[in-house]
Amino acid sequence: MLREIKFILLVIGVITITSCSEEFLETKPTDAISAGDALATAENMSLIINGLHRGLYAQSQTIFPGGNTARAGEHYWVPLGDNIAGGVIHSARANNLGWQEETQWTSHTQETELTPELLWYHRYNIIGSANAVINRIAEGDIPVDGRLNEIAGQAYTYRVYAYLSLIQHYAKGYLIGNPSSDPGVPLLFASEAPFNSAPRSTVQEIYDQMELDIDTAISFFEEATPRPTGSADAKSQLNIDVAYGLKARIALSKGDWETAATAAARARQDYPIMDESDWKSGFNTTLLPEVIWGSNVITTETTFFRSYFYLISNTFNGSQVRNNPKLVDERLYEQIPDTDYRRDVFLANAPNTNTSAANGNGGFDNNTNPLYPTRAEFDAAVASIKSEYGLTSGHNTHPYMHVKFRQQNPGSIDPDDIIYMRSSEMYLIEAEAKAMMNDIAGAQAALSPLGEARDSEYDATVFATQGDLMEHIKFQRGVELYGEGFLYTDKIRWDEAIDHAANGGSGASQTLYQDGFQQDKPSVNNAWVFKIPQAEIDANPNLGPSDQNP
């Protein structure tokens, strides 16, 4: 049996219910709703779906027994991809929530650590709740209408989302392994205790199931009630565009280039590219026009010092960022043209105020920047940054710090939304897929709308070979999707190592990063694969010691 599985609808004590015109809290505890009642009608099943929405950003102890307050769903899992892979650089020691250990590769590589355990159980709890809806609808006695189709589409899409996360973390990458024989993760179709799963299926079998599920989701959505528009919480609901976006991600990860390109183009069609003002506004709301899917974090349900912005935003008023401003890789920054406005959100010349900075250059006495030859000029530059971006007096600044992620109320601990899928990602998926098919013109055409929106002198035609296009696409993903969690799976797909010392250096400290400073490429390095939780191996009769990842 899968340990700690418990339906989200039976765990969360308060469910958010939304309509086109209002938002209110259903205060009846969900553990007072019987499973039969919860699955009796489409409207009742929508409570389960809303529980899944809420569960994406809740602290894990509210989602399943054995959860931990140090992890709050996607608040942690989204930025983890950039933290492990070294895309977002730490400037000083800060051990809150184990965030430093992730950079040092001492967490996901241990089967008893919190990160591999909670990610595993969070994803299987999503699957268990989705199964409850899927299996009940399959019984065929609930009247079929647009609302039921919408609920079914969301349930299947959630199941795909969870399996894609599991297979990309706990198994070898599709493109660098042997999918037909590499062990994947257990398939679970049960919707009630004891939640007996299959043994580990192969990577290919998991992909086959995901592809079946996502096509089923799309077929339901085609006959579904449309997703509401015009509010931030509406985009927490999954719809046909989210399903196509996930279809594109699945296809990209396995090298099904044609499907990836087609699905990505379909997913992005109703989400126009943001202008400069929107792009620089802080990435703090799902109301941004590019957002296809994201969590509207409810103010009364905030996680405060467990939030995405606590871990990623240099404006959040928490010790993780006050003492440890997060930086861009210097090598990436130096590639950004002066005509590209995204360069502006990386403050290359910010003074280094932290006397505990890992590079040893913190404080005016250690200042090496010729722009600030006097203390007065140094202090004035610091004051200007703090004033412009809302940092408090306790915030440190550091060269190459980012201000991409900024709260709506900077300098506070207020909650903000988490963005999971944007149309820019879909343009880049389409471009990569076209490039890998050696469709040079097609890749250039996919890149042009995004590049021209960001860089006043952009010309995609200068990237005229497959090699040049792929290098440029990697650059574009690095800049455009910085901090949005994609670098870990990107590096696995591209089979690229981590080397903070190469090509002039990223700006990371080897002393601070330890094992995470350099890691060989995924095809020859088992450390890229998360350990299966030891507690799962101990509890699941279909898993044994030999099933542990090497």
C-alpha positions as CSV (number, residue, x, y, z in Angstrom):
1,M,0.0,0.0,0.0
2,L,1.1,3.6,-0.5
3,R,1.9,5.0,2.9
4,E,0.1,8.1,4.1
5,I,-2.4,8.4,1.3
6,K,-5.5,10.2,2.4
7,F,-7.9,12.1,0.2
8,I,-7.4,15.8,0.2
9,L,-11.1,16.3,0.6
10,L,-10.9,14.4,3.9
11,V,-8.0,16.4,5.2
12,I,-8.5,20.0,4.5
13,G,-10.8,21.6,7.0
14,V,-11.8,24.6,4.9
15,I,-12.4,24.5,1.2
16,T,-12.5,27.4,-1.2
17,I,-15.5,27.5,-3.5
18,T,-15.4,29.9,-6.4
19,S,-17.9,31.1,-8.9
20,C,-17.8,33.8,-11.6
21,S,-19.1,36.5,-9.2
22,E,-17.9,35.6,-5.7
23,E,-15.6,33.8,-3.5
24,F,-16.5,32.4,-0.1
25,L,-15.3,29.8,2.4
26,E,-17.3,26.7,3.1
27,T,-16.8,26.3,6.8
28,K,-18.2,22.8,7.2
29,P,-15.2,20.6,8.0
30,T,-14.5,18.2,5.1
31,D,-14.0,15.3,7.5
32,A,-17.8,15.7,8.2
33,I,-18.6,14.8,4.6
34,S,-18.9,11.1,3.9
35,A,-17.1,9.7,1.0
36,G,-20.4,8.8,-0.5
37,D,-21.8,12.3,-0.3
38,A,-18.5,13.8,-1.6
39,L,-18.8,11.7,-4.7
40,A,-22.5,11.9,-5.2
41,T,-22.8,14.7,-7.7
42,A,-20.6,16.8,-9.9
43,E,-20.9,19.8,-7.6
44,N,-19.9,17.7,-4.6
45,M,-16.9,16.3,-6.5
46,S,-15.9,19.9,-7.3
47,L,-15.1,20.1,-3.6
48,I,-12.5,17.4,-4.1
49,I,-11.0,19.3,-7.0
50,N,-11.0,22.5,-5.0
51,G,-9.3,20.6,-2.3
52,L,-6.6,19.7,-4.8
53,H,-6.2,23.3,-5.8
54,R,-5.8,24.3,-2.1
55,G,-3.5,21.4,-1.5
56,L,-1.0,22.6,-4.1
57,Y,0.1,25.4,-1.8
58,A,-0.9,24.2,1.7
59,Q,1.7,23.1,4.3
60,S,2.0,19.3,4.0
61,Q,0.8,18.5,7.5
62,T,-2.6,19.7,6.4
63,I,-2.7,17.4,3.4
64,F,-1.6,14.0,4.8
65,P,-0.6,12.4,8.0
66,G,3.1,12.7,8.6
67,G,3.4,15.9,6.7
68,N,5.7,18.6,7.9
69,T,5.4,22.3,8.4
70,A,8.7,22.9,6.6
71,R,7.2,22.1,3.2
72,A,4.2,23.9,1.7
73,G,3.5,22.2,-1.6
74,E,4.4,24.1,-4.8
75,H,5.7,27.0,-2.7
76,Y,8.7,24.7,-2.2
77,W,8.5,22.3,-5.2
78,V,8.4,25.0,-7.9
79,P,11.6,26.8,-7.0
80,L,13.3,23.6,-6.0
81,G,14.1,22.9,-9.7
82,D,16.2,26.0,-9.9
83,N,17.7,25.6,-6.4
84,I,19.0,22.0,-7.0
85,A,20.2,22.7,-10.5
86,G,22.0,25.9,-9.6
87,G,20.1,28.4,-11.6
88,V,19.2,30.6,-8.7
89,I,22.5,31.4,-6.8
90,H,22.7,31.7,-3.0
91,S,25.0,34.5,-1.8
92,A,25.4,33.5,1.8
93,R,24.7,30.7,4.3
94,A,21.0,30.3,5.1
95,N,19.7,27.0,6.3
96,N,16.0,27.7,6.8
97,L,13.7,24.9,5.8
98,G,16.7,22.9,4.4
99,W,16.9,25.2,1.5
100,Q,20.7,25.3,1.7
101,E,20.9,21.5,1.8
102,E,19.1,21.3,-1.5
103,T,21.9,23.3,-3.2
104,Q,24.5,21.0,-1.6
105,W,22.8,17.9,-2.9
106,T,22.5,16.4,0.6
107,S,18.7,16.1,0.6
108,H,17.2,14.5,-2.5
109,T,20.1,12.0,-2.5
110,Q,19.1,10.5,1.0
111,E,16.1,8.2,1.3
112,T,15.3,9.4,4.9
113,E,15.4,13.1,4.1
114,L,12.2,15.3,4.1
115,T,12.3,16.5,0.5
116,P,12.1,13.1,-1.3
117,E,9.6,11.8,1.2
118,L,7.2,14.7,1.1
119,L,7.3,15.2,-2.7
120,W,6.5,11.5,-3.1
121,Y,3.5,11.5,-0.7
122,H,2.2,14.9,-2.0
123,R,2.1,13.6,-5.5
124,Y,0.5,10.2,-4.6
125,N,-2.1,12.1,-2.5
126,I,-3.0,14.0,-5.6
127,I,-3.3,10.8,-7.5
128,G,-5.5,9.2,-4.8
129,S,-7.9,12.1,-4.8
130,A,-8.0,12.2,-8.6
131,N,-8.7,8.5,-8.7
132,A,-11.7,9.0,-6.4
133,V,-13.3,11.3,-8.9
134,I,-12.2,9.3,-12.0
135,N,-13.4,5.9,-10.6
136,R,-16.8,7.4,-9.5
137,I,-17.5,9.0,-12.8
138,A,-16.6,5.7,-14.5
139,E,-19.5,4.0,-12.7
140,G,-21.7,5.9,-15.2
141,D,-24.8,6.8,-13.1
142,I,-24.2,10.5,-12.7
143,P,-25.8,12.6,-15.4
144,V,-23.3,13.7,-18.0
145,D,-23.2,17.5,-18.6
146,G,-20.6,20.2,-19.1
147,R,-20.0,20.5,-15.4
148,L,-19.3,16.7,-14.9
149,N,-17.0,16.8,-18.0
150,E,-15.1,19.8,-16.5
151,I,-14.6,17.9,-13.2
152,A,-13.5,14.7,-15.0
153,G,-11.0,16.7,-17.2
154,Q,-9.5,18.3,-14.1
155,A,-9.2,15.0,-12.3
156,Y,-7.4,13.3,-15.2
157,T,-5.1,16.4,-15.7
158,Y,-4.2,16.4,-12.0
159,R,-3.3,12.7,-12.2
160,V,-1.0,13.4,-15.2
161,Y,0.6,16.4,-13.4
162,A,1.4,14.2,-10.4
163,Y,2.8,11.3,-12.5
164,L,5.0,13.6,-14.6
165,S,6.5,15.1,-11.4
166,L,7.1,11.6,-10.0
167,I,8.7,10.1,-13.1
168,Q,10.9,13.1,-13.7
169,H,12.3,13.0,-10.1
170,Y,12.3,9.3,-9.1
171,A,13.4,7.7,-12.4
172,K,16.1,8.2,-15.0
173,G,15.3,10.7,-17.7
174,Y,13.5,9.3,-20.8
175,L,16.0,10.6,-23.3
176,I,19.1,9.5,-21.4
177,G,18.0,6.0,-20.3
178,N,16.2,3.0,-21.6
179,P,12.5,3.7,-20.9
180,S,11.3,0.2,-21.7
181,S,13.3,-1.3,-18.9
182,D,14.3,1.5,-16.5
183,P,12.2,1.3,-13.3
184,G,9.7,4.1,-13.0
185,V,7.2,4.6,-10.1
186,P,4.2,2.5,-8.9
187,L,0.9,3.0,-10.8
188,L,-2.0,3.6,-8.4
189,F,-5.6,3.3,-9.5
190,A,-7.2,2.7,-6.1
191,S,-9.5,5.3,-4.6
192,E,-9.8,3.9,-1.1
193,A,-7.7,2.2,1.5
194,P,-5.5,0.2,1.6
195,F,-4.4,1.9,-1.7
196,N,-2.6,-1.1,-3.1
197,S,-0.3,0.0,-5.9
198,A,1.5,-1.9,-8.6
199,P,5.2,-2.6,-8.2
200,R,7.4,-0.1,-9.9
201,S,6.3,0.2,-13.5
202,T,8.8,1.0,-16.2
203,V,9.4,4.5,-17.3
204,Q,7.7,3.7,-20.6
205,E,4.6,2.3,-18.9
206,I,4.2,5.5,-16.8
207,Y,4.5,7.6,-20.0
208,D,2.0,5.5,-21.7
209,Q,-0.5,6.1,-18.9
210,M,0.2,9.8,-18.8
211,E,-0.4,10.1,-22.6
212,L,-3.7,8.1,-22.3
213,D,-4.8,10.2,-19.3
214,I,-4.0,13.6,-20.9
215,D,-5.8,12.7,-24.1
216,T,-8.8,11.5,-22.0
217,A,-8.7,14.8,-20.1
218,I,-8.7,16.8,-23.4
219,S,-11.7,14.8,-24.7
220,F,-13.6,15.7,-21.5
221,F,-12.6,19.3,-21.6
222,E,-13.8,19.6,-25.2
223,E,-17.4,19.0,-23.9
224,A,-16.9,20.9,-20.7
225,T,-18.2,24.1,-19.2
226,P,-15.6,26.7,-20.0
227,R,-13.3,28.0,-17.2
228,P,-14.4,31.3,-15.8
229,T,-12.3,34.3,-16.7
230,G,-11.4,37.7,-15.2
231,S,-10.3,36.7,-11.7
232,A,-7.0,35.5,-10.3
233,D,-8.6,32.4,-8.6
234,A,-10.2,31.3,-11.9
235,K,-6.8,30.3,-13.2
236,S,-6.4,27.8,-10.4
237,Q,-8.9,25.7,-12.2
238,L,-7.4,23.4,-14.8
239,N,-8.8,23.6,-18.3
240,I,-8.1,22.4,-21.8
241,D,-5.2,24.8,-22.2
242,V,-3.5,23.4,-19.1
243,A,-4.0,19.9,-20.4
244,Y,-2.4,20.8,-23.8
245,G,0.5,22.5,-21.9
246,L,1.1,19.3,-19.9
247,K,0.8,17.3,-23.1
248,A,3.6,19.5,-24.6
249,R,5.8,19.0,-21.5
250,I,5.4,15.2,-21.6
251,A,6.2,15.1,-25.3
252,L,9.2,17.4,-24.9
253,S,10.6,15.3,-22.1
254,K,10.5,12.1,-24.3
255,G,11.6,13.6,-27.6
256,D,8.2,13.5,-29.3
257,W,9.0,16.7,-31.0
258,E,6.0,17.0,-33.3
259,T,3.5,16.5,-30.5
260,A,5.4,18.9,-28.3
261,A,5.3,21.6,-30.9
262,T,1.7,21.1,-31.8
263,A,0.4,20.9,-28.2
264,A,2.4,23.9,-27.1
265,A,1.1,26.1,-29.9
266,R,-2.5,25.0,-28.9
267,A,-1.9,25.7,-25.2
268,R,-0.7,29.3,-25.7
269,Q,-3.1,30.5,-28.2
270,D,-5.3,32.6,-25.8
271,Y,-2.6,34.0,-23.6
272,P,-0.8,37.0,-25.2
273,I,2.9,37.7,-24.4
274,M,3.3,40.1,-21.6
275,D,4.6,43.6,-22.3
276,E,7.5,45.2,-20.5
277,S,5.4,46.6,-17.7
278,D,3.8,43.3,-16.9
279,W,7.0,41.4,-17.1
280,K,8.7,43.7,-14.6
281,S,5.7,43.8,-12.2
282,G,6.9,41.0,-10.0
283,F,5.4,37.7,-11.2
284,N,3.1,37.8,-8.2
285,T,-0.4,37.3,-9.7
286,T,-2.1,34.8,-12.0
287,L,-3.9,37.8,-13.6
288,L,-0.9,38.4,-15.8
289,P,-2.0,37.8,-19.4
290,E,0.5,35.0,-20.1
291,V,-0.6,32.9,-17.1
292,I,-2.3,29.7,-18.2
293,W,-2.3,28.1,-14.8
294,G,-1.4,29.1,-11.3
295,S,-2.5,29.1,-7.6
296,N,-4.3,32.1,-6.3
297,V,-3.0,32.0,-2.7
298,I,-5.8,32.9,-0.4
299,T,-4.8,35.6,2.1
300,T,-6.3,33.8,5.1
301,E,-4.6,30.6,4.2
302,T,-1.1,31.9,3.7
303,T,2.0,30.0,4.6
304,F,4.1,33.1,5.4
305,F,7.7,31.8,6.0
306,R,7.0,28.7,4.0
307,S,6.1,30.5,0.8
308,Y,7.5,30.6,-2.7
309,F,8.4,34.3,-2.3
310,Y,10.2,33.6,1.0
311,L,12.4,31.2,-0.9
312,I,12.9,33.1,-4.2
313,S,12.0,36.8,-3.8
314,N,14.6,39.3,-2.6
315,T,11.9,41.6,-1.4
316,F,10.2,39.2,1.1
317,N,10.8,40.2,4.7
318,G,12.3,37.0,5.9
319,S,15.7,35.9,7.0
320,Q,16.2,33.5,4.1
321,V,16.4,36.5,1.7
322,R,17.4,39.3,4.0
323,N,20.6,37.4,4.8
324,N,20.9,35.6,1.5
325,P,20.0,37.6,-1.5
326,K,19.4,35.3,-4.5
327,L,21.5,35.9,-7.6
328,V,21.5,35.2,-11.3
329,D,24.3,33.1,-12.8
330,E,26.8,35.7,-13.9
331,R,27.5,33.8,-17.1
332,L,23.8,33.9,-18.1
333,Y,23.6,37.6,-17.3
334,E,26.5,38.5,-19.4
335,Q,24.7,37.0,-22.4
336,I,21.7,39.3,-22.1
337,P,21.9,42.1,-24.7
338,D,21.6,45.7,-23.5
339,T,18.5,46.0,-25.7
340,D,16.7,43.2,-23.8
341,Y,14.7,44.7,-21.0
342,R,14.9,41.5,-18.9
343,R,18.5,42.5,-18.2
344,D,17.0,45.2,-15.9
345,V,15.7,42.8,-13.3
346,F,19.2,41.6,-12.5
347,L,21.2,44.2,-10.5
348,A,24.7,43.4,-11.6
349,N,26.2,46.5,-9.8
350,A,24.2,46.3,-6.6
351,P,26.6,46.9,-3.6
352,N,27.5,44.0,-1.5
353,T,26.3,44.9,2.0
354,N,26.5,41.5,3.7
355,T,29.6,41.1,5.8
356,S,28.8,37.3,5.8
357,A,28.6,37.0,2.0
358,A,30.1,33.8,0.7
359,N,32.4,35.7,-1.7
360,G,34.1,37.6,1.2
361,N,33.5,41.0,-0.4
362,G,30.6,42.2,1.8
363,G,30.6,45.6,3.4
364,F,32.2,48.8,2.2
365,D,35.5,47.9,3.7
366,N,35.7,45.0,1.3
367,N,34.1,46.9,-1.6
368,T,35.7,46.1,-5.0
369,N,33.2,48.0,-7.2
370,P,34.8,51.1,-8.7
371,L,31.4,52.7,-9.1
372,Y,31.3,53.3,-5.3
373,P,34.7,54.7,-4.3
374,T,33.4,56.4,-1.2
375,R,31.2,55.2,1.6
376,A,28.7,57.9,0.8
377,E,28.3,56.6,-2.8
378,F,28.1,53.0,-1.6
379,D,25.4,53.9,0.9
380,A,23.5,56.0,-1.6
381,A,23.4,53.2,-4.1
382,V,22.1,50.8,-1.4
383,A,19.4,53.3,-0.3
384,S,18.3,53.8,-3.9
385,I,17.8,50.1,-4.5
386,K,15.9,49.7,-1.2
387,S,13.7,52.6,-2.0
388,E,12.9,51.5,-5.6
389,Y,12.1,47.9,-4.8
390,G,10.7,48.1,-1.3
391,L,13.4,46.4,0.7
392,T,13.5,47.0,4.4
393,S,16.5,48.4,6.4
394,G,17.4,44.8,7.3
395,H,17.7,43.5,3.7
396,N,21.2,43.0,2.3
397,T,22.0,43.8,-1.3
398,H,24.5,41.9,-3.5
399,P,25.9,42.1,-7.0
400,Y,23.8,40.2,-9.6
401,M,20.8,40.0,-7.2
402,H,17.5,39.7,-9.0
403,V,14.3,41.7,-8.6
404,K,12.2,39.5,-11.0
405,F,10.0,38.2,-8.2
406,R,8.6,41.0,-6.2
407,Q,5.6,40.9,-3.9
408,Q,2.6,43.1,-4.5
409,N,3.4,44.5,-1.1
410,P,7.3,44.4,-1.0
411,G,9.1,44.3,2.3
412,S,6.2,42.4,3.9
413,I,5.4,38.8,4.5
414,D,2.1,38.9,2.6
415,P,1.2,36.0,0.3
416,D,1.3,36.1,-3.4
417,D,0.2,33.8,-6.2
418,I,2.3,30.9,-7.6
419,I,2.6,30.7,-11.4
420,Y,2.9,27.2,-12.9
421,M,2.4,27.6,-16.7
422,R,2.9,30.6,-19.0
423,S,2.6,31.1,-22.7
424,S,6.3,32.0,-23.0
425,E,7.2,28.5,-21.9
426,M,5.0,27.2,-24.7
427,Y,6.8,29.3,-27.3
428,L,10.1,27.9,-26.1
429,I,8.8,24.3,-26.1
430,E,7.6,24.8,-29.7
431,A,11.0,26.4,-30.6
432,E,13.0,23.6,-29.1
433,A,10.9,20.9,-30.7
434,K,11.2,22.5,-34.1
435,A,14.9,22.9,-33.7
436,M,15.3,19.2,-32.7
437,M,13.4,18.3,-35.9
438,N,15.9,20.5,-37.8
439,D,13.0,22.8,-38.9
440,I,15.2,25.9,-38.7
441,A,12.5,28.3,-40.1
442,G,9.9,26.8,-37.8
443,A,12.1,27.3,-34.7
444,Q,12.9,30.8,-35.7
445,A,9.2,31.6,-36.2
446,A,8.4,30.2,-32.8
447,L,11.2,32.3,-31.2
448,S,10.4,35.6,-32.9
449,P,7.2,36.7,-31.1
450,L,8.9,36.2,-27.7
451,G,12.3,37.5,-28.6
452,E,10.9,40.6,-30.3
453,A,8.7,41.3,-27.4
454,R,11.7,41.3,-25.0
455,D,14.5,42.7,-27.1
456,S,14.1,45.7,-29.4
457,E,16.8,44.5,-31.7
458,Y,16.0,40.8,-31.7
459,D,16.5,38.8,-34.9
460,A,15.9,35.1,-34.8
461,T,17.3,34.5,-38.2
462,V,20.9,34.9,-37.0
463,F,20.5,31.5,-35.3
464,A,20.7,29.5,-38.6
465,T,21.8,26.1,-37.5
466,Q,20.3,23.5,-35.2
467,G,23.3,23.9,-32.8
468,D,23.0,27.7,-32.7
469,L,19.3,27.5,-32.2
470,M,19.6,25.0,-29.3
471,E,22.2,27.2,-27.5
472,H,20.0,30.2,-28.0
473,I,16.9,28.3,-26.7
474,K,18.8,27.3,-23.6
475,F,19.7,30.9,-23.1
476,Q,16.1,32.1,-23.6
477,R,14.8,29.5,-21.1
478,G,17.4,30.5,-18.6
479,V,16.5,34.2,-18.7
480,E,12.7,34.0,-19.4
481,L,12.0,31.2,-17.0
482,Y,14.5,32.1,-14.3
483,G,13.3,31.1,-10.9
484,E,10.2,29.3,-12.2
485,G,11.6,25.8,-11.5
486,F,12.5,24.3,-14.9
487,L,16.3,24.0,-14.9
488,Y,16.4,20.6,-13.1
489,T,14.3,18.9,-15.8
490,D,15.9,20.9,-18.5
491,K,19.4,19.7,-17.6
492,I,18.2,16.1,-17.5
493,R,16.6,16.5,-21.0
494,W,19.8,18.1,-22.3
495,D,22.1,15.8,-20.4
496,E,24.1,18.7,-19.0
497,A,26.3,18.8,-15.9
498,I,26.5,21.4,-13.2
499,D,29.7,23.3,-13.1
500,H,29.7,26.6,-11.2
501,A,33.4,27.1,-11.9
502,A,33.3,26.8,-15.7
503,N,33.5,29.7,-18.2
504,G,34.3,32.4,-15.7
505,G,32.1,31.0,-12.9
506,S,28.5,31.4,-11.9
507,G,29.2,33.5,-8.8
508,A,28.5,30.6,-6.5
509,S,30.8,29.7,-3.7
510,Q,32.3,26.2,-3.7
511,T,32.6,26.2,0.1
512,L,28.9,27.1,0.3
513,Y,27.7,24.7,-2.4
514,Q,29.8,21.7,-1.6
515,D,28.6,18.7,-3.7
516,G,26.2,20.9,-5.6
517,F,29.1,23.0,-7.0
518,Q,29.9,20.4,-9.6
519,Q,27.8,17.4,-10.7
520,D,28.5,15.2,-13.7
521,K,25.8,15.0,-16.4
522,P,22.7,12.9,-15.6
523,S,23.3,10.1,-18.1
524,V,26.3,9.0,-16.0
525,N,25.3,10.3,-12.6
526,N,22.7,8.5,-10.5
527,A,22.6,11.4,-8.0
528,W,20.2,13.3,-10.4
529,V,17.5,10.7,-9.5
530,F,15.7,11.3,-6.2
531,K,15.7,8.5,-3.6
532,I,12.5,6.7,-3.0
533,P,11.5,7.3,0.7
534,Q,12.7,4.6,2.9
535,A,9.4,4.8,4.7
536,E,7.6,3.8,1.5
537,I,9.9,0.8,0.9
538,D,9.3,-0.3,4.5
539,A,5.5,0.0,4.2
540,N,4.7,-1.0,0.6
541,P,4.6,-4.8,0.1
542,N,5.2,-4.3,-3.6
543,L,8.5,-2.5,-3.0
544,G,11.7,-3.9,-1.5
545,P,15.3,-2.8,-0.8
546,S,16.2,-3.7,-4.4
547,D,13.7,-1.1,-5.7
548,Q,15.7,1.7,-4.2
549,N,17.3,4.0,-6.7
550,P,21.1,3.6,-6.8
